[in-house]
Amino acid sequence: MILCELSDTVDLMIEGGYKERFLAEYAQLSIRLLKLQNTITTFKNGVLDFDPETPIEILEAQEETMSLYKSILEKRATFEKINLPEVTL
């Protein structure tokens, strides 16, 4: 299963049990994290197409927290024998 958009996770969130909701949560977090990382990278490269109102240090702190949360979900998935989806943009 490859997920690319938040809308790809809707069915998992509303039709499944806890494992499907877990997969949706993981995918949603991964998609948001990839988009945030892209924003930070393009900002640092001077090619972001908007000026963020939030200081870059706050965005980087958010990225760090989201990455930690993602790694926790990945560890939990191993305990619960949940195969995580591939997430791309």
PDB file of N, CA, C and O in Angstrom:
ATOM      1  N   MET A   1       0.854  -1.179   0.000  1.00  0.00           N
ATOM      2  CA  MET A   1       0.000   0.000   0.000  1.00  0.00           C
ATOM      3  C   MET A   1       0.897   1.238   0.000  1.00  0.00           C
ATOM      4  O   MET A   1       1.776   1.378   0.850  1.00  0.00           O
ATOM      5  N   ILE A   2       0.667   2.120  -0.949  1.00  0.00           N
ATOM      6  CA  ILE A   2       1.407   3.386  -1.034  1.00  0.00           C
ATOM      7  C   ILE A   2       0.402   4.513  -0.853  1.00  0.00           C
ATOM      8  O   ILE A   2      -0.613   4.576  -1.546  1.00  0.00           O
ATOM      9  N   LEU A   3       0.695   5.392   0.078  1.00  0.00           N
ATOM     10  CA  LEU A   3      -0.191   6.523   0.361  1.00  0.00           C
ATOM     11  C   LEU A   3       0.549   7.816   0.069  1.00  0.00           C
ATOM     12  O   LEU A   3       1.713   7.970   0.438  1.00  0.00           O
ATOM     13  N   CYS A   4      -0.131   8.752  -0.600  1.00  0.00           N
ATOM     14  CA  CYS A   4       0.502  10.001  -1.014  1.00  0.00           C
ATOM     15  C   CYS A   4      -0.228  11.244  -0.514  1.00  0.00           C
ATOM     16  O   CYS A   4       0.380  12.303  -0.361  1.00  0.00           O
ATOM     17  N   GLU A   5      -1.504  11.122  -0.263  1.00  0.00           N
ATOM     18  CA  GLU A   5      -2.326  12.274   0.121  1.00  0.00           C
ATOM     19  C   GLU A   5      -3.117  11.944   1.380  1.00  0.00           C
ATOM     20  O   GLU A   5      -3.424  10.782   1.649  1.00  0.00           O
ATOM     21  N   LEU A   6      -3.437  12.968   2.138  1.00  0.00           N
ATOM     22  CA  LEU A   6      -4.260  12.753   3.332  1.00  0.00           C
ATOM     23  C   LEU A   6      -5.589  12.099   2.976  1.00  0.00           C
ATOM     24  O   LEU A   6      -6.105  11.282   3.739  1.00  0.00           O
ATOM     25  N   SER A   7      -6.140  12.451   1.830  1.00  0.00           N
ATOM     26  CA  SER A   7      -7.426  11.877   1.417  1.00  0.00           C
ATOM     27  C   SER A   7      -7.330  10.361   1.203  1.00  0.00           C
ATOM     28  O   SER A   7      -8.342   9.665   1.270  1.00  0.00           O
ATOM     29  N   ASP A   8      -6.121   9.847   0.945  1.00  0.00           N
ATOM     30  CA  ASP A   8      -5.939   8.405   0.781  1.00  0.00           C
ATOM     31  C   ASP A   8      -6.177   7.641   2.087  1.00  0.00           C
ATOM     32  O   ASP A   8      -6.328   6.420   2.066  1.00  0.00           O
ATOM     33  N   THR A   9      -6.211   8.339   3.206  1.00  0.00           N
ATOM     34  CA  THR A   9      -6.317   7.682   4.509  1.00  0.00           C
ATOM     35  C   THR A   9      -7.730   7.682   5.077  1.00  0.00           C
ATOM     36  O   THR A   9      -7.968   7.099   6.134  1.00  0.00           O
ATOM     37  N   VAL A  10      -8.655   8.316   4.402  1.00  0.00           N
ATOM     38  CA  VAL A  10     -10.011   8.488   4.936  1.00  0.00           C
ATOM     39  C   VAL A  10     -10.683   7.147   5.204  1.00  0.00           C
ATOM     40  O   VAL A  10     -11.227   6.932   6.287  1.00  0.00           O
ATOM     41  N   ASP A  11     -10.650   6.245   4.231  1.00  0.00           N
ATOM     42  CA  ASP A  11     -11.321   4.957   4.409  1.00  0.00           C
ATOM     43  C   ASP A  11     -10.745   4.182   5.594  1.00  0.00           C
ATOM     44  O   ASP A  11     -11.481   3.539   6.343  1.00  0.00           O
ATOM     45  N   LEU A  12      -9.415   4.250   5.757  1.00  0.00           N
ATOM     46  CA  LEU A  12      -8.794   3.572   6.895  1.00  0.00           C
ATOM     47  C   LEU A  12      -9.309   4.133   8.221  1.00  0.00           C
ATOM     48  O   LEU A  12      -9.530   3.389   9.176  1.00  0.00           O
ATOM     49  N   MET A  13      -9.495   5.443   8.268  1.00  0.00           N
ATOM     50  CA  MET A  13      -9.932   6.090   9.511  1.00  0.00           C
ATOM     51  C   MET A  13     -11.369   5.734   9.879  1.00  0.00           C
ATOM     52  O   MET A  13     -11.682   5.563  11.058  1.00  0.00           O
ATOM     53  N   ILE A  14     -12.235   5.623   8.893  1.00  0.00           N
ATOM     54  CA  ILE A  14     -13.660   5.491   9.228  1.00  0.00           C
ATOM     55  C   ILE A  14     -14.218   4.084   9.070  1.00  0.00           C
ATOM     56  O   ILE A  14     -15.273   3.780   9.626  1.00  0.00           O
ATOM     57  N   GLU A  15     -13.539   3.223   8.329  1.00  0.00           N
ATOM     58  CA  GLU A  15     -14.116   1.913   8.067  1.00  0.00           C
ATOM     59  C   GLU A  15     -13.438   0.781   8.824  1.00  0.00           C
ATOM     60  O   GLU A  15     -13.973  -0.326   8.887  1.00  0.00           O
ATOM     61  N   GLY A  16     -12.293   1.036   9.387  1.00  0.00           N
ATOM     62  CA  GLY A  16     -11.534  -0.063   9.950  1.00  0.00           C
ATOM     63  C   GLY A  16     -11.540  -0.113  11.466  1.00  0.00           C
ATOM     64  O   GLY A  16     -12.128   0.725  12.150  1.00  0.00           O
ATOM     65  N   GLY A  17     -10.860  -1.130  11.954  1.00  0.00           N
ATOM     66  CA  GLY A  17     -10.641  -1.275  13.382  1.00  0.00           C
ATOM     67  C   GLY A  17      -9.427  -0.483  13.812  1.00  0.00           C
ATOM     68  O   GLY A  17      -8.961   0.407  13.102  1.00  0.00           O
ATOM     69  N   TYR A  18      -8.919  -0.823  14.996  1.00  0.00           N
ATOM     70  CA  TYR A  18      -7.822  -0.009  15.534  1.00  0.00           C
ATOM     71  C   TYR A  18      -6.567  -0.105  14.681  1.00  0.00           C
ATOM     72  O   TYR A  18      -5.824   0.872  14.599  1.00  0.00           O
ATOM     73  N   LYS A  19      -6.298  -1.237  14.042  1.00  0.00           N
ATOM     74  CA  LYS A  19      -5.096  -1.352  13.209  1.00  0.00           C
ATOM     75  C   LYS A  19      -5.190  -0.455  11.976  1.00  0.00           C
ATOM     76  O   LYS A  19      -4.208   0.172  11.578  1.00  0.00           O
ATOM     77  N   GLU A  20      -6.368  -0.400  11.383  1.00  0.00           N
ATOM     78  CA  GLU A  20      -6.549   0.479  10.222  1.00  0.00           C
ATOM     79  C   GLU A  20      -6.444   1.947  10.638  1.00  0.00           C
ATOM     80  O   GLU A  20      -5.854   2.756   9.922  1.00  0.00           O
ATOM     81  N   ARG A  21      -7.013   2.289  11.788  1.00  0.00           N
ATOM     82  CA  ARG A  21      -6.887   3.674  12.282  1.00  0.00           C
ATOM     83  C   ARG A  21      -5.432   4.001  12.592  1.00  0.00           C
ATOM     84  O   ARG A  21      -4.980   5.123  12.362  1.00  0.00           O
ATOM     85  N   PHE A  22      -4.701   3.023  13.114  1.00  0.00           N
ATOM     86  CA  PHE A  22      -3.276   3.202  13.378  1.00  0.00           C
ATOM     87  C   PHE A  22      -2.533   3.476  12.072  1.00  0.00           C
ATOM     88  O   PHE A  22      -1.708   4.386  12.004  1.00  0.00           O
ATOM     89  N   LEU A  23      -2.827   2.687  11.033  1.00  0.00           N
ATOM     90  CA  LEU A  23      -2.199   2.905   9.732  1.00  0.00           C
ATOM     91  C   LEU A  23      -2.504   4.295   9.190  1.00  0.00           C
ATOM     92  O   LEU A  23      -1.628   4.967   8.645  1.00  0.00           O
ATOM     93  N   ALA A  24      -3.748   4.717   9.343  1.00  0.00           N
ATOM     94  CA  ALA A  24      -4.129   6.054   8.878  1.00  0.00           C
ATOM     95  C   ALA A  24      -3.386   7.132   9.659  1.00  0.00           C
ATOM     96  O   ALA A  24      -2.904   8.104   9.077  1.00  0.00           O
ATOM     97  N   GLU A  25      -3.293   6.963  10.963  1.00  0.00           N
ATOM     98  CA  GLU A  25      -2.577   7.936  11.794  1.00  0.00           C
ATOM     99  C   GLU A  25      -1.119   8.025  11.369  1.00  0.00           C
ATOM    100  O   GLU A  25      -0.571   9.117  11.221  1.00  0.00           O
ATOM    101  N   TYR A  26      -0.497   6.872  11.174  1.00  0.00           N
ATOM    102  CA  TYR A  26       0.898   6.850  10.746  1.00  0.00           C
ATOM    103  C   TYR A  26       1.070   7.526   9.380  1.00  0.00           C
ATOM    104  O   TYR A  26       1.980   8.333   9.186  1.00  0.00           O
ATOM    105  N   ALA A  27       0.197   7.191   8.454  1.00  0.00           N
ATOM    106  CA  ALA A  27       0.293   7.768   7.112  1.00  0.00           C
ATOM    107  C   ALA A  27       0.075   9.280   7.147  1.00  0.00           C
ATOM    108  O   ALA A  27       0.807  10.029   6.500  1.00  0.00           O
ATOM    109  N   GLN A  28      -0.917   9.725   7.892  1.00  0.00           N
ATOM    110  CA  GLN A  28      -1.190  11.161   7.987  1.00  0.00           C
ATOM    111  C   GLN A  28       0.003  11.902   8.581  1.00  0.00           C
ATOM    112  O   GLN A  28       0.400  12.954   8.082  1.00  0.00           O
ATOM    113  N   LEU A  29       0.565  11.351   9.640  1.00  0.00           N
ATOM    114  CA  LEU A  29       1.735  11.970  10.254  1.00  0.00           C
ATOM    115  C   LEU A  29       2.893  12.008   9.259  1.00  0.00           C
ATOM    116  O   LEU A  29       3.576  13.024   9.133  1.00  0.00           O
ATOM    117  N   SER A  30       3.111  10.906   8.560  1.00  0.00           N
ATOM    118  CA  SER A  30       4.219  10.834   7.606  1.00  0.00           C
ATOM    119  C   SER A  30       4.059  11.843   6.478  1.00  0.00           C
ATOM    120  O   SER A  30       5.023  12.501   6.086  1.00  0.00           O
ATOM    121  N   ILE A  31       2.852  11.965   5.960  1.00  0.00           N
ATOM    122  CA  ILE A  31       2.586  12.935   4.892  1.00  0.00           C
ATOM    123  C   ILE A  31       2.839  14.360   5.388  1.00  0.00           C
ATOM    124  O   ILE A  31       3.505  15.149   4.718  1.00  0.00           O
ATOM    125  N   ARG A  32       2.309  14.675   6.547  1.00  0.00           N
ATOM    126  CA  ARG A  32       2.508  16.023   7.099  1.00  0.00           C
ATOM    127  C   ARG A  32       3.977  16.300   7.379  1.00  0.00           C
ATOM    128  O   ARG A  32       4.464  17.404   7.134  1.00  0.00           O
ATOM    129  N   LEU A  33       4.682  15.299   7.892  1.00  0.00           N
ATOM    130  CA  LEU A  33       6.102  15.466   8.179  1.00  0.00           C
ATOM    131  C   LEU A  33       6.900  15.691   6.899  1.00  0.00           C
ATOM    132  O   LEU A  33       7.763  16.568   6.853  1.00  0.00           O
ATOM    133  N   LEU A  34       6.620  14.910   5.864  1.00  0.00           N
ATOM    134  CA  LEU A  34       7.315  15.112   4.589  1.00  0.00           C
ATOM    135  C   LEU A  34       7.069  16.517   4.036  1.00  0.00           C
ATOM    136  O   LEU A  34       7.988  17.157   3.524  1.00  0.00           O
ATOM    137  N   LYS A  35       5.842  16.984   4.142  1.00  0.00           N
ATOM    138  CA  LYS A  35       5.523  18.337   3.649  1.00  0.00           C
ATOM    139  C   LYS A  35       6.224  19.409   4.480  1.00  0.00           C
ATOM    140  O   LYS A  35       6.705  20.403   3.935  1.00  0.00           O
ATOM    141  N   LEU A  36       6.282  19.209   5.789  1.00  0.00           N
ATOM    142  CA  LEU A  36       6.987  20.161   6.649  1.00  0.00           C
ATOM    143  C   LEU A  36       8.475  20.162   6.333  1.00  0.00           C
ATOM    144  O   LEU A  36       9.090  21.225   6.245  1.00  0.00           O
ATOM    145  N   GLN A  37       9.056  18.982   6.164  1.00  0.00           N
ATOM    146  CA  GLN A  37      10.479  18.892   5.818  1.00  0.00           C
ATOM    147  C   GLN A  37      10.761  19.574   4.485  1.00  0.00           C
ATOM    148  O   GLN A  37      11.783  20.241   4.326  1.00  0.00           O
ATOM    149  N   ASN A  38       9.863  19.408   3.543  1.00  0.00           N
ATOM    150  CA  ASN A  38      10.012  20.073   2.246  1.00  0.00           C
ATOM    151  C   ASN A  38       9.954  21.591   2.405  1.00  0.00           C
ATOM    152  O   ASN A  38      10.728  22.314   1.777  1.00  0.00           O
ATOM    153  N   THR A  39       9.041  22.070   3.240  1.00  0.00           N
ATOM    154  CA  THR A  39       8.931  23.506   3.482  1.00  0.00           C
ATOM    155  C   THR A  39      10.215  24.047   4.095  1.00  0.00           C
ATOM    156  O   THR A  39      10.719  25.084   3.665  1.00  0.00           O
ATOM    157  N   ILE A  40      10.744  23.356   5.093  1.00  0.00           N
ATOM    158  CA  ILE A  40      11.976  23.800   5.759  1.00  0.00           C
ATOM    159  C   ILE A  40      13.138  23.810   4.767  1.00  0.00           C
ATOM    160  O   ILE A  40      13.922  24.759   4.731  1.00  0.00           O
ATOM    161  N   THR A  41      13.245  22.759   3.969  1.00  0.00           N
ATOM    162  CA  THR A  41      14.340  22.673   2.982  1.00  0.00           C
ATOM    163  C   THR A  41      14.245  23.784   1.951  1.00  0.00           C
ATOM    164  O   THR A  41      15.240  24.446   1.655  1.00  0.00           O
ATOM    165  N   THR A  42      13.056  23.993   1.404  1.00  0.00           N
ATOM    166  CA  THR A  42      12.928  25.038   0.380  1.00  0.00           C
ATOM    167  C   THR A  42      13.131  26.419   0.979  1.00  0.00           C
ATOM    168  O   THR A  42      13.647  27.311   0.306  1.00  0.00           O
ATOM    169  N   PHE A  43      12.732  26.614   2.242  1.00  0.00           N
ATOM    170  CA  PHE A  43      12.993  27.887   2.911  1.00  0.00           C
ATOM    171  C   PHE A  43      14.497  28.122   3.031  1.00  0.00           C
ATOM    172  O   PHE A  43      14.992  29.202   2.710  1.00  0.00           O
ATOM    173  N   LYS A  44      15.221  27.097   3.498  1.00  0.00           N
ATOM    174  CA  LYS A  44      16.669  27.229   3.688  1.00  0.00           C
ATOM    175  C   LYS A  44      17.397  27.425   2.362  1.00  0.00           C
ATOM    176  O   LYS A  44      18.458  28.048   2.317  1.00  0.00           O
ATOM    177  N   ASN A  45      16.822  26.890   1.282  1.00  0.00           N
ATOM    178  CA  ASN A  45      17.418  27.077  -0.047  1.00  0.00           C
ATOM    179  C   ASN A  45      16.996  28.390  -0.695  1.00  0.00           C
ATOM    180  O   ASN A  45      17.442  28.713  -1.795  1.00  0.00           O
ATOM    181  N   GLY A  46      16.137  29.148  -0.015  1.00  0.00           N
ATOM    182  CA  GLY A  46      15.717  30.447  -0.516  1.00  0.00           C
ATOM    183  C   GLY A  46      14.731  30.386  -1.662  1.00  0.00           C
ATOM    184  O   GLY A  46      14.597  31.353  -2.413  1.00  0.00           O
ATOM    185  N   VAL A  47      14.033  29.262  -1.813  1.00  0.00           N
ATOM    186  CA  VAL A  47      13.102  29.127  -2.930  1.00  0.00           C
ATOM    187  C   VAL A  47      11.665  28.845  -2.482  1.00  0.00           C
ATOM    188  O   VAL A  47      10.836  28.440  -3.297  1.00  0.00           O
ATOM    189  N   LEU A  48      11.367  29.051  -1.219  1.00  0.00           N
ATOM    190  CA  LEU A  48      10.001  28.875  -0.732  1.00  0.00           C
ATOM    191  C   LEU A  48       9.125  29.958  -1.349  1.00  0.00           C
ATOM    192  O   LEU A  48       9.512  31.126  -1.388  1.00  0.00           O
ATOM    193  N   ASP A  49       7.954  29.574  -1.827  1.00  0.00           N
ATOM    194  CA  ASP A  49       7.103  30.518  -2.554  1.00  0.00           C
ATOM    195  C   ASP A  49       6.210  31.366  -1.658  1.00  0.00           C
ATOM    196  O   ASP A  49       5.290  32.025  -2.143  1.00  0.00           O
ATOM    197  N   PHE A  50       6.474  31.353  -0.357  1.00  0.00           N
ATOM    198  CA  PHE A  50       5.772  32.245   0.568  1.00  0.00           C
ATOM    199  C   PHE A  50       6.688  32.536   1.746  1.00  0.00           C
ATOM    200  O   PHE A  50       7.668  31.826   1.971  1.00  0.00           O
ATOM    201  N   ASP A  51       6.369  33.566   2.484  1.00  0.00           N
ATOM    202  CA  ASP A  51       7.148  33.918   3.671  1.00  0.00           C
ATOM    203  C   ASP A  51       6.412  33.415   4.908  1.00  0.00           C
ATOM    204  O   ASP A  51       5.362  33.950   5.263  1.00  0.00           O
ATOM    205  N   PRO A  52       6.950  32.397   5.563  1.00  0.00           N
ATOM    206  CA  PRO A  52       6.263  31.883   6.753  1.00  0.00           C
ATOM    207  C   PRO A  52       6.274  32.906   7.879  1.00  0.00           C
ATOM    208  O   PRO A  52       7.275  33.583   8.118  1.00  0.00           O
ATOM    209  N   GLU A  53       5.152  33.004   8.559  1.00  0.00           N
ATOM    210  CA  GLU A  53       5.060  33.905   9.707  1.00  0.00           C
ATOM    211  C   GLU A  53       5.733  33.302  10.934  1.00  0.00           C
ATOM    212  O   GLU A  53       6.165  34.025  11.831  1.00  0.00           O
ATOM    213  N   THR A  54       5.818  31.984  10.968  1.00  0.00           N
ATOM    214  CA  THR A  54       6.436  31.281  12.083  1.00  0.00           C
ATOM    215  C   THR A  54       7.946  31.240  11.880  1.00  0.00           C
ATOM    216  O   THR A  54       8.407  30.928  10.782  1.00  0.00           O
ATOM    217  N   PRO A  55       8.721  31.546  12.909  1.00  0.00           N
ATOM    218  CA  PRO A  55      10.179  31.453  12.778  1.00  0.00           C
ATOM    219  C   PRO A  55      10.604  30.027  12.415  1.00  0.00           C
ATOM    220  O   PRO A  55       9.987  29.056  12.852  1.00  0.00           O
ATOM    221  N   ILE A  56      11.650  29.916  11.620  1.00  0.00           N
ATOM    222  CA  ILE A  56      12.128  28.612  11.152  1.00  0.00           C
ATOM    223  C   ILE A  56      12.491  27.708  12.327  1.00  0.00           C
ATOM    224  O   ILE A  56      12.352  26.490  12.222  1.00  0.00           O
ATOM    225  N   GLU A  57      12.947  28.265  13.429  1.00  0.00           N
ATOM    226  CA  GLU A  57      13.317  27.465  14.596  1.00  0.00           C
ATOM    227  C   GLU A  57      12.101  26.732  15.175  1.00  0.00           C
ATOM    228  O   GLU A  57      12.225  25.617  15.681  1.00  0.00           O
ATOM    229  N   ILE A  58      10.949  27.356  15.098  1.00  0.00           N
ATOM    230  CA  ILE A  58       9.714  26.719  15.573  1.00  0.00           C
ATOM    231  C   ILE A  58       9.335  25.577  14.628  1.00  0.00           C
ATOM    232  O   ILE A  58       8.949  24.498  15.078  1.00  0.00           O
ATOM    233  N   LEU A  59       9.445  25.813  13.338  1.00  0.00           N
ATOM    234  CA  LEU A  59       9.150  24.756  12.368  1.00  0.00           C
ATOM    235  C   LEU A  59      10.102  23.579  12.545  1.00  0.00           C
ATOM    236  O   LEU A  59       9.689  22.425  12.432  1.00  0.00           O
ATOM    237  N   GLU A  60      11.366  23.861  12.821  1.00  0.00           N
ATOM    238  CA  GLU A  60      12.339  22.790  13.046  1.00  0.00           C
ATOM    239  C   GLU A  60      12.024  22.023  14.326  1.00  0.00           C
ATOM    240  O   GLU A  60      12.193  20.805  14.371  1.00  0.00           O
ATOM    241  N   ALA A  61      11.570  22.716  15.361  1.00  0.00           N
ATOM    242  CA  ALA A  61      11.171  22.041  16.607  1.00  0.00           C
ATOM    243  C   ALA A  61       9.958  21.150  16.358  1.00  0.00           C
ATOM    244  O   ALA A  61       9.872  20.044  16.891  1.00  0.00           O
ATOM    245  N   GLN A  62       9.029  21.636  15.551  1.00  0.00           N
ATOM    246  CA  GLN A  62       7.860  20.835  15.188  1.00  0.00           C
ATOM    247  C   GLN A  62       8.294  19.592  14.422  1.00  0.00           C
ATOM    248  O   GLN A  62       7.801  18.494  14.681  1.00  0.00           O
ATOM    249  N   GLU A  63       9.215  19.765  13.479  1.00  0.00           N
ATOM    250  CA  GLU A  63       9.721  18.632  12.701  1.00  0.00           C
ATOM    251  C   GLU A  63      10.368  17.587  13.619  1.00  0.00           C
ATOM    252  O   GLU A  63      10.142  16.387  13.462  1.00  0.00           O
ATOM    253  N   GLU A  64      11.159  18.049  14.558  1.00  0.00           N
ATOM    254  CA  GLU A  64      11.827  17.137  15.494  1.00  0.00           C
ATOM    255  C   GLU A  64      10.806  16.352  16.324  1.00  0.00           C
ATOM    256  O   GLU A  64      10.954  15.146  16.521  1.00  0.00           O
ATOM    257  N   THR A  65       9.783  17.036  16.802  1.00  0.00           N
ATOM    258  CA  THR A  65       8.751  16.385  17.604  1.00  0.00           C
ATOM    259  C   THR A  65       7.956  15.383  16.781  1.00  0.00           C
ATOM    260  O   THR A  65       7.665  14.279  17.241  1.00  0.00           O
ATOM    261  N   MET A  66       7.610  15.773  15.569  1.00  0.00           N
ATOM    262  CA  MET A  66       6.864  14.871  14.696  1.00  0.00           C
ATOM    263  C   MET A  66       7.705  13.643  14.340  1.00  0.00           C
ATOM    264  O   MET A  66       7.172  12.536  14.265  1.00  0.00           O
ATOM    265  N   SER A  67       8.986  13.820  14.123  1.00  0.00           N
ATOM    266  CA  SER A  67       9.876  12.698  13.812  1.00  0.00           C
ATOM    267  C   SER A  67       9.962  11.730  14.987  1.00  0.00           C
ATOM    268  O   SER A  67       9.970  10.515  14.792  1.00  0.00           O
ATOM    269  N   LEU A  68      10.027  12.261  16.197  1.00  0.00           N
ATOM    270  CA  LEU A  68      10.040  11.417  17.391  1.00  0.00           C
ATOM    271  C   LEU A  68       8.739  10.627  17.505  1.00  0.00           C
ATOM    272  O   LEU A  68       8.759   9.426  17.773  1.00  0.00           O
ATOM    273  N   TYR A  69       7.618  11.300  17.303  1.00  0.00           N
ATOM    274  CA  TYR A  69       6.310  10.653  17.346  1.00  0.00           C
ATOM    275  C   TYR A  69       6.227   9.547  16.298  1.00  0.00           C
ATOM    276  O   TYR A  69       5.711   8.464  16.572  1.00  0.00           O
ATOM    277  N   LYS A  70       6.735   9.820  15.098  1.00  0.00           N
ATOM    278  CA  LYS A  70       6.725   8.820  14.030  1.00  0.00           C
ATOM    279  C   LYS A  70       7.543   7.607  14.441  1.00  0.00           C
ATOM    280  O   LYS A  70       7.116   6.475  14.217  1.00  0.00           O
ATOM    281  N   SER A  71       8.705   7.819  15.034  1.00  0.00           N
ATOM    282  CA  SER A  71       9.541   6.681  15.445  1.00  0.00           C
ATOM    283  C   SER A  71       8.863   5.870  16.548  1.00  0.00           C
ATOM    284  O   SER A  71       9.034   4.653  16.609  1.00  0.00           O
ATOM    285  N   ILE A  72       8.105   6.519  17.410  1.00  0.00           N
ATOM    286  CA  ILE A  72       7.353   5.802  18.437  1.00  0.00           C
ATOM    287  C   ILE A  72       6.282   4.928  17.793  1.00  0.00           C
ATOM    288  O   ILE A  72       6.100   3.775  18.185  1.00  0.00           O
ATOM    289  N   LEU A  73       5.578   5.472  16.809  1.00  0.00           N
ATOM    290  CA  LEU A  73       4.574   4.685  16.098  1.00  0.00           C
ATOM    291  C   LEU A  73       5.218   3.494  15.389  1.00  0.00           C
ATOM    292  O   LEU A  73       4.645   2.405  15.365  1.00  0.00           O
ATOM    293  N   GLU A  74       6.398   3.691  14.816  1.00  0.00           N
ATOM    294  CA  GLU A  74       7.090   2.592  14.147  1.00  0.00           C
ATOM    295  C   GLU A  74       7.472   1.489  15.125  1.00  0.00           C
ATOM    296  O   GLU A  74       7.355   0.307  14.802  1.00  0.00           O
ATOM    297  N   LYS A  75       7.929   1.865  16.318  1.00  0.00           N
ATOM    298  CA  LYS A  75       8.253   0.869  17.348  1.00  0.00           C
ATOM    299  C   LYS A  75       6.996   0.132  17.787  1.00  0.00           C
ATOM    300  O   LYS A  75       7.008  -1.089  17.942  1.00  0.00           O
ATOM    301  N   ARG A  76       5.918   0.869  17.987  1.00  0.00           N
ATOM    302  CA  ARG A  76       4.656   0.246  18.378  1.00  0.00           C
ATOM    303  C   ARG A  76       4.193  -0.735  17.309  1.00  0.00           C
ATOM    304  O   ARG A  76       3.697  -1.815  17.629  1.00  0.00           O
ATOM    305  N   ALA A  77       4.352  -0.367  16.048  1.00  0.00           N
ATOM    306  CA  ALA A  77       3.932  -1.238  14.954  1.00  0.00           C
ATOM    307  C   ALA A  77       4.674  -2.573  14.989  1.00  0.00           C
ATOM    308  O   ALA A  77       4.093  -3.609  14.667  1.00  0.00           O
ATOM    309  N   THR A  78       5.938  -2.560  15.372  1.00  0.00           N
ATOM    310  CA  THR A  78       6.675  -3.823  15.451  1.00  0.00           C
ATOM    311  C   THR A  78       6.107  -4.710  16.559  1.00  0.00           C
ATOM    312  O   THR A  78       5.988  -5.922  16.377  1.00  0.00           O
ATOM    313  N   PHE A  79       5.758  -4.128  17.691  1.00  0.00           N
ATOM    314  CA  PHE A  79       5.165  -4.902  18.784  1.00  0.00           C
ATOM    315  C   PHE A  79       3.808  -5.477  18.392  1.00  0.00           C
ATOM    316  O   PHE A  79       3.474  -6.604  18.759  1.00  0.00           O
ATOM    317  N   GLU A  80       3.041  -4.706  17.656  1.00  0.00           N
ATOM    318  CA  GLU A  80       1.683  -5.112  17.306  1.00  0.00           C
ATOM    319  C   GLU A  80       1.603  -5.810  15.951  1.00  0.00           C
ATOM    320  O   GLU A  80       0.520  -6.129  15.461  1.00  0.00           O
ATOM    321  N   LYS A  81       2.785  -6.041  15.352  1.00  0.00           N
ATOM    322  CA  LYS A  81       2.878  -6.743  14.061  1.00  0.00           C
ATOM    323  C   LYS A  81       1.987  -6.089  12.991  1.00  0.00           C
ATOM    324  O   LYS A  81       1.208  -6.747  12.302  1.00  0.00           O
ATOM    325  N   ILE A  82       2.143  -4.773  12.892  1.00  0.00           N
ATOM    326  CA  ILE A  82       1.407  -3.991  11.886  1.00  0.00           C
ATOM    327  C   ILE A  82       2.403  -3.607  10.794  1.00  0.00           C
ATOM    328  O   ILE A  82       3.427  -2.983  11.072  1.00  0.00           O
ATOM    329  N   ASN A  83       2.102  -3.978   9.566  1.00  0.00           N
ATOM    330  CA  ASN A  83       2.943  -3.588   8.427  1.00  0.00           C
ATOM    331  C   ASN A  83       2.583  -2.167   8.012  1.00  0.00           C
ATOM    332  O   ASN A  83       1.462  -1.896   7.582  1.00  0.00           O
ATOM    333  N   LEU A  84       3.536  -1.280   8.145  1.00  0.00           N
ATOM    334  CA  LEU A  84       3.281   0.133   7.845  1.00  0.00           C
ATOM    335  C   LEU A  84       3.298   0.378   6.347  1.00  0.00           C
ATOM    336  O   LEU A  84       4.049  -0.262   5.611  1.00  0.00           O
ATOM    337  N   PRO A  85       2.459   1.314   5.899  1.00  0.00           N
ATOM    338  CA  PRO A  85       2.419   1.620   4.467  1.00  0.00           C
ATOM    339  C   PRO A  85       3.618   2.467   4.046  1.00  0.00           C
ATOM    340  O   PRO A  85       4.246   3.144   4.861  1.00  0.00           O
ATOM    341  N   GLU A  86       3.909   2.408   2.762  1.00  0.00           N
ATOM    342  CA  GLU A  86       4.903   3.316   2.190  1.00  0.00           C
ATOM    343  C   GLU A  86       4.208   4.656   1.980  1.00  0.00           C
ATOM    344  O   GLU A  86       3.095   4.715   1.457  1.00  0.00           O
ATOM    345  N   VAL A  87       4.869   5.723   2.391  1.00  0.00           N
ATOM    346  CA  VAL A  87       4.288   7.058   2.249  1.00  0.00           C
ATOM    347  C   VAL A  87       5.226   7.912   1.424  1.00  0.00           C
ATOM    348  O   VAL A  87       6.405   8.048   1.751  1.00  0.00           O
ATOM    349  N   THR A  88       4.702   8.488   0.352  1.00  0.00           N
ATOM    350  CA  THR A  88       5.485   9.370  -0.514  1.00  0.00           C
ATOM    351  C   THR A  88       4.656  10.602  -0.836  1.00  0.00           C
ATOM    352  O   THR A  88       3.448  10.634  -0.600  1.00  0.00           O
ATOM    353  N   LEU A  89       5.309  11.593  -1.366  1.00  0.00           N
ATOM    354  CA  LEU A  89       4.599  12.787  -1.838  1.00  0.00           C
ATOM    355  C   LEU A  89       4.567  12.794  -3.347  1.00  0.00           C
ATOM    356  O   LEU A  89       4.016  13.715  -3.948  1.00  0.00           O
TER     357      LEU A  89
END
